[in-house]
Amino acid sequence: MKKFILAFLVLVAAVSCEEFGRLRSSVGEFFGDEAVARVGKEKLYRSTLEGYIPDGIAPEDSAAMASQFIKSWATDRLFLEVAEAELSKSEMDVSKELEEYRISLLKYRFEQHYINERLDTSITPAEIRHYYEENPDKFILDAPLFKVRYMLIPKGSAAKDKIKKKMSSDNVEEVIEADSMAVSAAIRYVDCTDRWTDLQTLSLESGSDPATLLSSMKKSFIEVPDGQGNIFVAYVADMVKKGSPAPIEYSAEKIKDIILSARKRELVSGLERDLLKDAQTKEIFEIL
């Protein structure tokens, strides 16, 4: 068996890409693998198909994924047959593109390896603040932010006004009481006053669109029906308007990503400079 496999691999290395599909089908049949689809003389085998379907998924999902993979496999090969029939020999020569892609892929993989070994991922609060203060225009909001307490409560609930009053209180004990009352009276009660919530997120929570949500805001309260017989009630403890700079704590993660991206670019630029300099020193590279 080992001798057969070795002979097959040698044979594969010697044939053209056009013949490879037929050889792969032949070896599948030799090992008793069941074919599940065919395009021309090339066959898709069950072992290949099963390799693309994750373990542990529901049978209906597995069947759907298998069907999609078979269709995709067949479409690719049908396109290949039409292309080989319609294109000229020069048009079918993709050796240059393949080499460029190989170089690009290997370069990218090495860059990631180089970055992973050298990237300093520690970012101090001082660095975050410095970037924030030096680049204020990058943090202008295109929609407001909120610190809110909100609940979803059945329309006409006798507890709604009592909870509203307590959830908007500056007294910690009354806020806790609002939470306790909401356990039995409200469908959902959430306190987000310790963090900023964007308009889109609040809109999704309310079941309403952003424009309706904003237009329904009166003083510090938002009230909108959810369309299912309930009322979404939000108390706005704090708000940053559209067109204002986002708070630094809201922007911190974005700033970290920006700083890390800049460090990665600098590592890659340094790598490129070092490679060229070293190659010139060793006389491996020269401009003729």
N, C-alpha and C positions, 0 to 999 in steps of 0.2 A: 504493500500500500504506500509506504513512504517513497519507494522508487517511482511509483506512478505519479504521485504528487510532484516530485522533483522534475520528472519528465514533462509534466503538464506546464509547470512554471517556466521551464526552458522554452517550451513551444510557444507560450504566450509572449515571451520576450522577443520571439523571432517573427511574429505575425503582425499584420497591420491592425490599426484600431477598428477598421471595418469588419475584420474577421473575429475580433475579440468577443463580441456578443454571442456569436455562434459557438465559440469554444466554451464560454461560460455556461451556456445552455447544456452543452454536451456533458460537462463535468457535473452539473446539477443532476442530470439524469443518471449518470454513473453512480452517484452516491445515493440514489433512490429518493431524492428530494421531490416533493409533489409540486407540479407547475400549477399556478393559480390564474395566469393570464398569458396571452401570447400576442406579439406583434410581428408578423412575418415569421422568420425563423427564430427570433429571439423570444425567450420565455422568462417570466417572472416566477421565482420559486417561493414557496411558503416560508422557508427559513429567512429569506431576505425581507419579506413582508413583515414577519413577526419581529424582526429586529428593529422596526420603526414604530412598534406599538408598545407603550409603556406597560409594565406589569401593574396589576391591581385596579385597572379602570373598569367601569361598568361594561357589561356585554354590548349594550346598544352603542356606547361611545366607541368601543373597540371596533364594532362593525362599521360604524361611520368613518373612522379613521382609515380602516383597511380599504373601504370603497374609494375614499378620496386619494389614497396613495396609489391604488391601481390605476385610477383615471389619470393621475398626474404622470405616472410611469409610462402609460400608453401614449399620452399626448406628446411627451418628450420624444419618444421614439418615432412617432408618426411625423412630427416636425423634422426630425433628423432624416427620415427617408425622403421627404419632399425636398429638403434642402440639398441633399446629396444628388437628387435627380435634376434639380433646377439650376444649381449654382455651378459656375465654372470652376476649373481646377484651382485657379489662382484665388478665387473667392473662398474656396474651402480650405485654403492654407491658413491655419490659425496659429502656426508655430511662433510667430512674432508676438502675438497677443498673449499666448500661453507663457512665454518666457518673461514678458513684462509683468504678467500677473504673479508668476512665481517669485520674481525679484521683489515685487511690492509686498507680497504676503510674508516672505521670509524677513524682509526689512521690518515690517510691522511687528512680527513676532519677537524679533530680537530687541526692538525698541521697548516693547512691553516687559521683556525679561530684564533689560537694563534699568528701566524705570522702577520696577518692583524691587530690585535689589538696592536702589539708591535713594528712592523718594522719601523725603522727610515729611511725614503726615501730621506732625504735631503743629498746631496753630494756636497761638495764645490769644486771650481776649484783647490784649493790646494791639496785636496785628489786625484783628477783626475791626476794632474801633478805628485804627489808622486808615484802613482801606475804606471804611464807611465814610469817614470824614473827608477823605481825599476824592471820593467819587460820588458826591450827593446826587447827581443827575441819574445815576444808574438805579436809584431806588424810589423813583417817583411812582406812586400808585396809579394804576388805571382803573381801579375800583376800590371802594372803601374797605376798611378792616374793622372788626368789632371784637369787643370783649363782652360776652353775653351770658345770661342764664336763660334757658328756654325750656318750654314744655309743650307737649302735645296732649290736649285734654278734650274730652267729649264736649260737643257744643251744648250749652245750657247747663253745664255742671255748676252746682251751687258753690263748689269750692274754688272756682276759677278766680274770682275777685279777691278772695282771702289769700290765695297763693300768690297772686300778682303783687299784692301789697307787701307781703313778707319777702318775696324774692327780689324786690327792689330796695329793700332796707339796707342801711349801712350797719345795722346791728347784726353781728355774727350769729347771735342766738336766734333771731328771727329768720335769717337765711337758712339756718339748720332746720327750723320749724317748717319752712316752705318745702324743704327737701323731704321731711317726714310726711307732711300732708300729701305730697305728690305721689308717694309710694302707693297710696290707696285710691287717690282721685285721678291722677294723670296716667296717660298711656306711656309717656316718656318724659323724664326730667333730666336736664344736663346743665352742669355749671362749667362754663368755659371762661370764667373771668380771670383765670390765671394764665391765659394765653390768647393770642390773636387768632381770629377766625376770618377767613376771607368771604366775600359776598357770595361766591359760587358755592362754597361749602354750606353756608347758611341757607342758601336757596334750595339746595338739594335736601337738606334736613327738613325744610318747611313744606316741601312739595309744591313750591311756587316758583315763578321765574324771578330773576333778579330785579327787573323793573317794577313788578308788582310789589315785591318785598320792600323796596325803598320807598315807593309811593305810599305804602301803608304805615310808615313810621310816623308816629305822633309823639312828640316830646321824647321820652326814652323807651317807648314801647312799640313793638311791632305785633300786629295781630292779623293773621290771614287764615282763611279756611283751607283745609287740605283737600277738599273735594270729596271726602269720605265721611262727612258728618262730624269732623273734629276741628278744633281750632289750634293753630300754632301760635303760641304767645312767647315773645322774646323780650327780655329786659336788657337794654343796651347800657352796660355800665361804663363803657368807654368806646370811642370811635375815632378813627383817623380817616379823613375825607379823601376822596379821589383827587389826585393832583398834588397831594402832600407826600413828603418822604416817608417811606415805611419805617417803623421803629427798628432800631438796631437788632433787638432780640428776634424780631420776625425775619430779618434779613441775614442772620448769622450763618445759617446753613448754606445759603446761596453764596455768601462771601467766602466760606470755606472752600466750596467747589471752585470758585474763581481763582483763589490763591493756589490751590492744588493744581489746577490746569496750567497756571503760569509756571509753576515749578516744573511740571512735566515738560512743557515747551522748552524751558531753559536747559533741562537735562538733555533733551534730544538735540538742541542746537549745539550744546557743548560737545556732545558725542560726535556730531558731524564735523565740527571744527577740529577735534582731536584726531579723527580718522584721516582727514585730509592732510593735516600737519604731519602726522606720523608717516603717512604714505609718501609725502614729498621728501621728508628727511631720509627715508629708506630708499628713495629714488624708485619707488613702485609706481608713483603717479607723477606725471609732468604734463604741462600744457605745451603742445608742439606748435 
